[in-house]
Amino acid sequence: MRCHRRPRGTWLWAAGTLAAALVACGDPEPARSLEESGRIGADAEPPAPSATGRTYQRTIVFFDTSQDTTMFVPWDFENRSQPGGVAHSLRGWLGRGGEWALFAEDEWITAPSRVPWRILPRGPVRLVVDTDDVMRTVVYREGLRDLTVDIGPTRVEWRGQRGEIYRLSEGTARLSGEASPGMVLDVSTARLTGEPEPAEWAVLTDDEGFTLLVVDPEGPGEYRAWALDGEEEWAWPEVSWQWGETRSFERARRPIPVLWHFASPDGELDGSVEAVSSHLKTLDGEGAILPALGAYEVAGTVTVGEVEREVRGFLRHIQR
């Protein structure tokens, strides 16, 4: 089924050269810090934690695929309510010109909280919200190192059946005094701890302003998709998603995908993307096979109706 409506609204940075590549730039526009806000955005409050605990996932990714040198700045924030406190983790990547660096990574535990979904800044990471409690800036600043993502006006907001929020906005990444305009996707999900988490999702764009989001809101299984093209919007409540090719990720001792195919049952949406570059890491786990987390740059083709488009974008992948 397809529906559409009017919406509401060559550079290298490797891990070894991170300190030299990041230089200071100006502060973002004045706004309230996150500590002054009890919410994660201009949304209804997520459900209260249950006795079994809840996990709140927030991913904010800046992407610019309009130039020959693509740029991606994904941030992962996770809060997990548990007996005795809230476990927090954060990770920040920079991908540019096919090179990736995981420049921020931290884990810590705070006391029990009445707002366990609230994202907390820590160390060199600072978060800024505006007067409407909408996230506006993510800052990484340590000494002379500075990487900022400014989130601008929202173009469209999509919501899933379990309260997931996918907000697509204009944005700017600032690095080494250089401003790169692009787009920002802000993804918020919540689930009972131990329930399946989204395995993969991708945001894809072309050079004409078309944007497609394909998501897996409830763990491995049926996907769904939304698209925006100018003033026209589409939604596909069911989308098949398959790995077309894999390779071995030795550190995790498991295969990882490098090619994906997706399609809607009615044939109105069809596409394939492949990995252009990626950053893969293992996570803590028990047993010989470890969890794997991946940030990918992907490229391929998407056909909507009779129109085929060349697309590039970002794909987040996790296997537990």
N, C-alpha and C positions, 0 to 999 in steps of 0.2 A: 504494500500500500504506500502511496506517496501523497503527501499533502504539502501545500505551500500557502503562505500568508505574508502579510506585511510585518516586519519586525517592530518591536517597541523602540524601539529606539534606532697582494697576497701577503695575509697577516697570520702569525703563528704565536700561540701561547702554550707552551709545553709546561709540565709541572716544574721542571728544573729552572725555568726562567720566570716563574710567577712573580717573585719579588721585584724583579727589574721591570716587568711589563706594566704593572699597576702603578699609577701615579695619582696624586691627590687631585681632586676637582672640587667644585663648590658644593656647599650643602644644598639639599633639596629645599623646596619652598616650605615656609613655616607650617607646621601642622601638629596635631596632637600625637604624642608617642603612643605606642600600643598599650603601655602600662596604664594610660589614662582611659582606656576603653575596655569594657567588659565583654565585647563581642568580637567575632572574627570578620564581620562585614555587615552590609546593610541587608541582612536576612533575618528571618525568624530564628530564634535560638534552636540549636539542634536538640534532640531528645536528651533527657537527663540520663546519666550513667545508670546502668542496671547493675544488679548484684554480681553479674559475671564480668562486668567491665565493658567498656566501649573503646574503639579505636577511631580516631578522627584523622583523616588524611587530607592534606592541602598541598597541591602542586601548583606553582606559579611559573610559567615558562614564557620568556620573551623569545620571539623568533623573527628573523629577517631573512627571507629567501629571495629578495628582489634583486640582489647584487650577485656578481660572480663569486664573491666571498661571502658565504652564508654565515649567520651568527645565531647562536642559541645560548640562552642563559636560563636553565631550569633550576628551580628551587623545590626541594621536597621537605615538607614539615609533617611530622606525625606525633600525635599525642595519644597515649594509651592509659586510660584510667585503670588502676589496679589496687588491690588492698594496700593501704599505707601510703598511697601517693599517686602521682601522675608521671609516667615515663615519657620523656620528650626525645625526639631526634630531629636533626636537620642535616641536609646536604645541599651543596650548591655546585653546579658544573658551569664551565664555559666551553662551548664548542665553536670554533671558527676556522674556516678554510680546511675542514676535515680533521683538525686536531682538537683533542678534548683534554680538559684537566678538571679533576675533582678538587676544587680549591677550598671548600668548607665542609667540615664534617664534625658533628658533635652529638653526644648523648648525655642525658642527665635526668635526675629524678627530683621532683618538687613535692611539697606537702600536698595532701588531699585538697581539692579545689571544687568550688561550686560551679566553676566555668571550665571544666577540663578540656573543652575544645579550643580554648583561647591559645593562639600562637604566641609564644614568648620569645623575645630577642635574647641573645646571649653572646658574650664576648664581642667579636668584631662585627656581629650581625645586628642590624638595627631595622626596625619596621615602623612605618609611619602610616597613620590613617587620617582621613580628612574629617570635616565636621559632621558628615553623614555616616561615619563609622565604616567607610569603604576603604579597603587597602589601597594605598596610593604609591608607596615606595618601599623597595627592599634594598638595603644598603649593606655592602660588605666593606668595612674600613678597618685597616690595621696598619698603623704607621703611615707610610706613604702609599700604601696599596688601597685602591678605591674602585669598586665596581657597583654601579647603581642601576636599578631598573625602576623607572617611573611608569606608572599605570595611568593612562589617560581615559578619555570618555569611552563608555561602554557602547559597543555596536549592537550586541545581541546577547541575550541570556537564555540558555536552555536548561530545563530541569528534568531530572529523571523521576521514575515512579517511586523511588525510595528516598526522595529528598535530595539527591545529588544536584549540585549546581555547577554549571559550566558557563563561565562568563568570558566573552571575547571582547577585548578592548584594544584601543590604540595604545601604543607604548613607545618608550625610548630607553635604550641601554646606553650608559655612559661609562667609558673605559679609556684611561690614558688621555683624558681631555677630549676624546672623540665621541660625539653623539651619533647613535645609529637609530633611526626611526624604524618601527616595525609594529608587530602586534603582540599582545599578551593574552594567554589563555590561563584563567584562574579556575582550578577544579577543586571542589570541596565534596568530600564523601564522609559518611559515618556508618559504622557497622558494629555489631557485637564482636568483641575480641574472640578470635577463633573462627569466625565465619570467613568464607572465601572472600578474597579481596580482588579488585579489578586486576586482571592479568596483563592486559595491554590496552592502550588507547593511542590514537594518532590524530594529529591536527595537520591538515594538508592545504596548501594554497597554490594558486597559479599567478601569473603576472597580470591578470585582469581583475583582481579583487575577489575571486571566488575562494571560499574557505569551506572545507569539509572537516567535520569531527566524527570519528568513529570510536565508540566506547564500548566497554565491557563492564557494566555497572555492578554486576553480581558475581564476579568471578568467571572462570572459564565456562563458556556456553554461548548463548545467543547474544549477539551484539545489536546495537542500534546506532543510528547516524542522523546527523543534522547537517544542513548546508546553508550557506548564505552567499548570494550573488547579487550585489547591488541592493535593490529593494525587495528582491524575491528570496523566499525562505522555503526550504524543504525539510521534511522529517521522514525517516524510515524506521518504523518500530521494530523491524526484524531485519538483521543483516547477518549473513554467514561470513565467517572469518577463518581462514585456513593458512597454515604454514606451507609455503611452496618449496622451501629448501632450508636446511639447517647446516650448522657446522658445530664441531665439538668445542666446548668451553672447558678446557682441561682443569682449571683451578676449581671449578664447581663440579667437575666430572658429570656433566650433563650436556645435551645438545641445546643450542640456542638458534632461533630463527634468523634468517637473513633475507627472506623473501616471503611476502604475504599476498594473498588474494582475498577479495571480499566482494559480495554482491547481495542485492535485495532479491527476495523471491519473485517479484514481478518483473525483474530485469531492468528496472529503471535506473538502478545504480550498479555499477560494475567497475572494479579497479584492481590494480596490482602495484605494489611498491617494493623496492628492495633497499637494503642497507647501503648507504654511501660511506658513512663513518659511524663510530660508536665508542662509548665508554662502558665497559662491563666490570662489575665488581661482585665479589662474593659477600654474603651476609652470614651472620652467626647462625649456626644450625647444628643439629645432631645427626650423626650418621656420616656415611662416606660421601653422599651426594648433598652438596650445600645449596642453599638458596642463592639465586642470582638476580641482580638488578642491572638493567641496561638503559642507557640514554642513547637514542639513535637519531642520526640524520638520515632521512629516507627520500627517495625520488621514484616517480613512476607516472602512471596514467590513471585518470578517473573519467568514466563516461557517465553522464547524467542524461537520460533520454537518448537523443541522437548526437549530443555534443561531447566530444572527447577532449580532455584537457591534460596538459603536461603539468605535473604538480611536484612540489617539494615540501618537506615539513619535518615535524618532530614526532617520534614514537617513544613512549615509555613502556618498558617491559619488565615484568617480575615473575619469577618462578620460586615458589616456596618448597 
